[in-house]
Every structure is written in C-alpha cells, then in structure tokens.
Amino acid sequence: MDSTHIVLGIDVLGVSSTVYGFTLDLAEAVPQGPPLLKARVKISPQTARALHLILGKHLREYERQFGKVVLPVHELHAWGLEEEL
C-alpha cells in the first residue's frame, strides 16, 4: 500500500441521509467522552445501494466460514433495527 492510502480502525458508525445522498461518520470509541470522528464519507444513493449489496454478500460469506455475527440488542434498538432480532 502506498502513502496515499489512509488506514482507519473504527468501531463507531453513524449514518445520515438526505434526498441527495448518504453521509457515513466513521469514529473510534474512547473510554471517557464522545467518539472521536476519524472520517466523514459522503456517497451517492447509487453507491450506498452498491455498498449495501457488496457488504451483504461478503457478510454472508464471512458467516458461512466463521459463524453468525451477533449484535447487542441495545445497538439494534438504537439504530431502529428491531426487526433484525
């Protein structure tokens, strides 16, 4: 990898959207205080759809190899994803 690439370790993700596109806030949790924003990525609705499909495919392959990825129930509630329980 050359020096033009930035490698980030994140464990907090925020997503917002408008009619024009999506914003992904990539952050790192810190022991005390709010998460530290590492990057903000703006993508088109078409790129968001492609990302959704590509990540879904890779997650299914990952789970076939390593087992189901389980998220804490409180996280699903916070994201409004109760139907995923």
ChimeraX attribute file (.defattr): number of C-alpha atoms within 10 A of each C-alpha:
attribute: neighborCount
match mode: 1-to-1
recipient: residues
	/A:1	6
	/A:2	5
	/A:3	5
	/A:4	6
	/A:5	7
	/A:6	7
	/A:7	7
	/A:8	11
	/A:9	9
	/A:10	16
	/A:11	11
	/A:12	14
	/A:13	14
	/A:14	12
	/A:15	13
	/A:16	10
	/A:17	13
	/A:18	9
	/A:19	7
	/A:20	9
	/A:21	14
	/A:22	18
	/A:23	16
	/A:24	16
	/A:25	18
	/A:26	20
	/A:27	20
	/A:28	17
	/A:29	14
	/A:30	10
	/A:31	7
	/A:32	6
	/A:33	7
	/A:34	10
	/A:35	16
	/A:36	14
	/A:37	15
	/A:38	13
	/A:39	13
	/A:40	14
	/A:41	10
	/A:42	17
	/A:43	16
	/A:44	15
	/A:45	15
	/A:46	11
	/A:47	13
	/A:48	16
	/A:49	12
	/A:50	12
	/A:51	13
	/A:52	11
	/A:53	12
	/A:54	11
	/A:55	12
	/A:56	12
	/A:57	11
	/A:58	11
	/A:59	14
	/A:60	14
	/A:61	12
	/A:62	13
	/A:63	11
	/A:64	10
	/A:65	9
	/A:66	9
	/A:67	10
	/A:68	11
	/A:69	9
	/A:70	7
	/A:71	10
	/A:72	8
	/A:73	12
	/A:74	11
	/A:75	11
	/A:76	14
	/A:77	13
	/A:78	9
	/A:79	10
	/A:80	10
	/A:81	12
	/A:82	12
	/A:83	7
	/A:84	9
	/A:85	10
